[in-house]
Amino acid sequence: MCLTDANLVVEREVLPNWVKPSHYDLKLYNFDFTGARGFTYDGVVTIKLDIAEATDKILINSVELKLTKASIVTTVQKTEQQVSATDITLDETKQIATLQFPDKLSQGAQADLRIEFQGVLNDKMSGFYRSKYELDGKTQYMFSTQFEATDARRAFPCFDEPALKATFDCTVTVPDELTALGNMSVKSEKPAKDGKKGGEKGPGPEGAEGLKIVEFERTPVMSTYLLAFVVAKMEYVEAHSTNPNIPVRVYTTPGLSSTANVALNAATKIINYFSSVFDIPYALPKCDLVAVPEFAMGAMENWGLITYRTTAVLFDEGKSDEKYRQRVVYVVAHELAHQWFGNCIYTVVTMEFWDELWLNEGFATWMGWLAVDHLEPSWKVWDQFVSSSLQTALHLDSLRGSHPIEVPVRDALQINQIFDAISYQKGASSIRMLASHVGVDAFLKGVSSYLKKHSYSNAHTADLWSAISEESGMDVGGFMNNWIKNIGYPVLDIVDKEDGTTITQRRFLSTGDVKPEEDETVWWVPLALRVGASGISSLSKVDIEKITALTEKETTLPMLKKGEFFKFNADQVGVYRVNYSPERLAALGEVAAKDQSLLSPSDRVGLVADAALMGISGFGSTSGLLELVSQLKGEENYVVWEQVCMRLSGLRSAWFEQSEEVQAALKRLTRELTGPKAKELGFEYPAKGESFLTAQLRTLLISVAGHAGDEEIVAEARKRFDAFVNGDESTIHPNLRRAVYGIVLSQGGSAADFDAVLNIYRNAPTDDAKENALAALGEIKDIELINKLLGMMLAGEFPTQDIHTPAGMLAANYVGRKRQWECIKENWTRITQSFGANPVVLNRFVPAVVNKFSSEDAAEDIRKFFEDKDCAAFSKALGQSLDAISAHAGWVKRDAGAVETWLDEHKYL
């Protein structure tokens, strides 16, 4: 079912409301940490229940668990009665176990449900799972959890829905040499007498005398998906926050703790910052961050025990690419934001189901960037947000296969698919738009009021809007409801007239074929204007003016005269695009080229991005984009260059099946734009270092110019690469290694070059260095080497968590794109049986493979292949990819002649 209708009612697959849990006592023991018994473990869970309706059966979530025994003790009028389940059945599709009892449990009674079970420490990166790493040449394991959204049921039988909150007492019995972590601090740690399991019946494992029982303090009331535990050999670095004074630790596998200091330093400061801005102290007695060797997501906000992909929490000073420093600080901030907004007693994710996931994730995304901006203002992260996060959101939401921010979902597979750019980036962008309009201080005060008011209770999006309305005096619900509940966003058509400027809003689709029934929403659109005091030709000063938001389909603003300077959506705070006439777009480009102080970096990013999408959709022309970017040769700002390069790359990718002459011309244009600045910056870093953004600009322009075939850049990259692989690591700065590998492999890379980068991957000292080398491998153009890379991917030679990286690079590689797709079709069963076992991985992998095609023939081939396949784990992403392909196919068909003419007229052909 396609969930694109905001009014769609979905029948959720949820547990009946006959019983409600209030507390879990969970004991896990008898672990097989070596694999001798299939990595199994035993457990017993006792759940305190309130019986809301008389029933003789209890339904509970369970998947890939063996439930061996169940009994229940009920208390009615102080009389206890214990009975055992007469039957235990499992619906594997719905992931629900039914416990049948001989008699009905009385309504209003309290009960203790006790279930004995056996689980498996799987290798799927979901539930309670094992991830492997190498230590002193031997394979070791970390055992950790990933329960969001619906995988706590893989670790123990539970009522695995976010609204069914409870407290948790957790105990694990583990070998003495391993560290055990939980959400809460350790309450006690003692030897397991005679190898037994904390008083549980049954024999202990071999070597049981070396076991210890670790009991954790009781958690606050929380959802099952936030419960967590980690068991492994670990070391840590520690510091203390001051508001409140609690220990903060970053745990790593042995030998890596020295790379945890960037995360540790950020975490302590961010806890202090959030405690201050929310006016609510961090709620738990400790905060642990753990680097997990294999991790499907970026990180997981388990309350008090936050788990991370290694590249999102570890940074090796002097060896790591600087871009990972910002990634670490941001991801730490994002997950810590959840400790207030999403996890704790002050929370919106006490929702009945996952429909309001967007507010949890969208808010944490916005709040994460707010914290990074507070810590590192020189990084100018809001300009970066406009160039990356906002554009990602606008791209996905310009497709018919998008979905509303607040979207109905039915089951686990649908829930997994809304952890996407709509819930995260569009959610964050909408919050940014609102916060800018009402004022950030008023917004945060409203959030604080909301958190305090709804502690220990269920709350919804409307409750947050109400709190912010009370603080700001504005009708926030009236502003935001259409943004949250309806799919898509508007484009504003701007028409200059003698008596003023007419603005018309309509829904934007990248395919350009909006139907009347798809264009019924009237959005509240904040019209922040950047205006000049005189005409464009004599412009020397601009101001931002907030005028009444557009709340109708069309209006005319008489104060905006033809020939005067103005730009809508100052600083690109609004979640919409603007379509100017070719003449005004050219004039705005002249202003940007004339004086970069007149338009902010975010404004310049917005001009380029909007011009690109007007070309793709047919609302404008690609020649307008080319004219605009050709004016920006003197640009100095990283994020503007990032957007220019991204749009030129997208144009070259969509046109890859056009004539070789057009491809060569587009490369020539790219070289002309980027080459001079790339050479000015050069490969050598200044002795005293440089700003973060200048370093990023250096990497970007060298990479783009080199990939476009700039002979001087390619030759320098080759020289440094050869010296590097021969042992002189000083020849390539860590920030430039990804760029140099890619330039060498894409510009005539040989088998020896490929093997050299592969060797770098295999022996890299840090995981971020491995990630950079793995990405570069996908840029090779030799078909035999492409086949070699595909064979390695299929053979499982790269971690499942990273499989989308070479896949995405091969898809962006005009030689590798078709060959990879043929390989996927030939090996689909094998793929779904290997790294397809985790639906999150498959949902990321499929669009990475297909979404760069740009012809209807390719789209039809993809549709035909998947029509008889089980696409439940990635149906939405597949539909979105097909929409994007159709948009690009229409773009090429419509604008091929115009692009060729422009290139010819400007002497690139």
Secondary structure, DSSP 8 states (H G I E B T S, - for coil): -----TT---------TTEEEEEEEEEEE---SSSTTSSEEEEEEEEEEEE-S-EEEEEEE-SS-EEEEEEEEEEETTEEEEEE-SEEEEETTTTEEEEEEEEEE-TT-EEEEEEEEEEE-BSSSSEEEEEEEEETTEEEEEEEEE-TTTTGGGTS-B--STTS-BEEEEEEEEETTSEEEESS-EEEEEE-GGG-BTTBSS---TTGGGEEEEEE----SB-GGG--EEEE--EEEEEE-SSS--EEEEEESTT-GGG-HHHHHHHHHHHHHHHHHTT----SS-EEEEEESS-SSSEE--TTEEEEEGGGT---TTTS-THHHHHHHHHHHHHHHHTTTTSSSS-S---SSGGGHHHHHHHHHHHHHHHHHHH-GGG-HHHHHIIIIIHHHHHHTTSTT---SS----SHHHHHHTSSTIIIIIHHHHHHHHHHHH-HHHHHHHHHHHHHHTTTS---HHHHHHHHHHHHSS-HHHHHHHHHHSS--EEEEEEEETTEEEEEEEE--TTS---GGG------EEEEEEEEEEEGGG---EEEEEEEEE-SSEEEETTS-TTEEEEESGGG-SS-EEE--HHHHHHHHHHHHH-TTSS-HHHHHHHHHHHHHHHHHTSS-HHHHHHHHHT-TT---HHHHHHHHHHHHHHHHHTTTS-HHHHHHHHHHHHHHHHHHHHHH-S---TT---HHHHHHHHHHHHHHHHTT-HHHHHHHHHHHHHHHTT-GGGS-GGGHHHHHHHHHHTT--HHHHHHHHHHHHH-SSHHHHHHHHHHHTT---HHHHHHHHHHHHTT-S-GGGTHHHHHHHHHSTTHHHHHHHHHHHTHHHHHHTGGGSHHHHHHHHHHHHTT--SHHHHHHHHHHHTTS--TTTHHHHHHHHHHHHHHHHHHHHHHHHHHHHHHHTT--
